[in-house]
C-alpha cells in the first residue's frame, strides 16, 4: 500500500505540474487548470494510502481467554 501511495503521489504531482505548465509533455495537459485539480486530488489520495500503509495496526489477540 505504501508503494501504491507513493506512485500515486508522484503521478499526481506530475499531473499538477503539467496543468500549471511547469513540465512539458502532453499538449492536452499543458496549462490546463483541470489537471491541476485532478493531480492535486490524486496526490492527496497517494498521501493517504501511503500513510495508511505506514500507520501501525492494532494487534488482535486471537487466543481465547481461559478465565472461569
Secondary structure, DSSP 4 states (H G I P E B T S, - for coil): -HHHHHHHHHHHHHHHHHHHTSS---TTTTT-HHHHHHHHHHHHHHHHHHHHHHSPPPPPP-SPP---
